[in-house]
Amino acid sequence: MPSLYLLAMIGIAFWPVPVDSSAGPALAWTLNWLHARGVPAFVDYGFVEFSANILFFIPLGIFLGMGLRRFWIAEIVGIVASSLLELGQLLFLPNRFATLSDVVANSLGAALGTAIWLAASRTRLKQKARKTSDF
């Protein structure tokens, strides 16, 4: 499963044009519809894109936590991975936009995923300790 996710991530990151380019009109319509129904104006394209980047990198943080088993190392690897993807876009994909805000969002997503892994690991350890102490 992690390898499929990584392949998808690389494919999306290095797609020659922005992956949401064909969704622009539908997203604009949806945002207008939501705003007309009371969703705050700050929920705009930038907010959606930033949030999507966070969500997209959560699995990476989980997989890094599982594989590296050290919260802080997984965090560093997530930041480096995000930075390398954005650098690759900057150097090799003229129709893509490498931004610092993408690095921040991606890194936040990886951090959140790593935190989820850490919380789940600690919960499992506590449950295991309780089962052992019951005997």
C-alpha positions in Angstrom: 0.0 0.0 0.0 2.7 2.6 0.8 4.4 2.0 -2.6 1.1 2.6 -4.4 0.6 5.8 -2.5 4.2 6.9 -3.2 3.8 6.2 -6.9 0.6 8.2 -7.0 2.3 11.0 -5.1 5.2 11.2 -7.5 2.8 11.0 -10.5 0.7 13.9 -9.2 3.7 16.0 -8.1 5.4 15.6 -11.5 2.3 15.8 -13.8 3.2 18.3 -16.5 0.3 20.6 -15.7 -1.5 21.4 -12.5 -3.7 18.4 -11.6 -6.6 20.6 -10.8 -6.5 22.6 -14.0 -9.5 20.9 -15.5 -11.5 21.2 -12.2 -11.2 25.0 -12.1 -14.6 25.9 -13.4 -16.4 23.3 -11.3 -14.4 24.4 -8.2 -15.3 28.0 -8.8 -19.0 27.2 -9.2 -18.9 25.1 -6.0 -17.2 27.8 -4.0 -19.7 30.4 -5.3 -22.6 28.0 -4.3 -21.1 27.5 -0.9 -20.5 31.2 -0.3 -24.1 31.9 -1.3 -25.1 29.5 1.5 -23.1 31.1 4.2 -19.6 29.5 3.9 -17.1 32.2 4.9 -15.3 34.0 2.1 -11.9 32.8 3.3 -12.8 29.4 2.0 -11.5 30.2 -1.5 -9.3 28.5 -4.0 -6.2 29.1 -2.0 -7.8 27.6 1.1 -9.0 24.5 -0.8 -5.5 24.0 -2.4 -3.7 24.5 0.9 -6.1 22.1 2.7 -5.8 19.5 -0.1 -2.0 19.6 0.2 -2.3 18.9 3.9 -4.7 16.0 3.4 -2.6 14.6 0.6 0.5 14.4 2.8 -1.1 12.9 5.9 -0.6 9.3 4.6 3.1 10.0 3.9 3.5 11.0 7.6 1.8 7.9 8.7 3.9 5.7 6.5 7.1 7.5 7.5 6.2 7.1 11.2 5.6 3.4 10.6 8.8 2.9 8.7 11.2 5.1 10.6 9.6 4.6 14.1 11.0 8.0 15.2 8.7 11.0 15.2 11.3 13.7 14.7 13.1 11.7 11.9 9.8 11.2 10.1 9.1 14.9 10.4 12.4 15.8 8.8 12.0 13.3 6.0 8.5 14.7 5.3 9.8 18.3 5.1 12.7 17.2 2.9 10.4 15.1 0.6 8.1 18.1 0.2 11.0 20.4 -0.5 12.4 18.1 -3.1 9.0 17.7 -4.9 8.6 21.4 -5.1 12.2 21.9 -6.2 11.6 19.3 -9.0 8.6 21.2 -10.1 10.5 24.4 -10.2 13.4 23.0 -12.2 11.7 20.6 -14.6 8.0 21.6 -15.0 7.5 25.1 -16.4 3.7 24.8 -16.3 3.7 24.0 -12.5 4.0 26.4 -9.7 6.5 25.6 -6.9 5.6 27.6 -3.8 6.8 27.9 -0.3 3.2 27.7 0.8 3.0 24.2 -0.8 6.1 23.2 1.2 4.4 24.4 4.4 1.1 22.7 3.7 2.8 19.4 2.6 5.0 19.5 5.7 2.0 20.2 7.9 0.2 17.2 6.4 3.3 14.9 6.9 3.5 16.2 10.5 -0.2 15.5 11.1 0.2 12.0 9.7 3.2 11.4 11.9 1.3 12.6 14.9 -1.6 10.3 14.0 0.9 7.4 13.8 2.4 8.4 17.1 -0.9 8.6 18.9 -2.0 5.3 17.5 1.3 3.7 18.5 1.0 5.0 22.0 -2.6 3.8 22.3 -1.6 0.3 21.2 1.2 0.2 23.7 -1.0 1.3 26.5 -3.6 -1.3 25.5 -0.9 -4.0 25.3 0.4 -3.0 28.8 -3.1 -3.2 30.3 -3.6 -6.7 28.8 -0.2 -7.8 30.2 -0.9 -6.3 33.7 -4.3 -8.1 33.8 -2.7 -11.5 34.0 
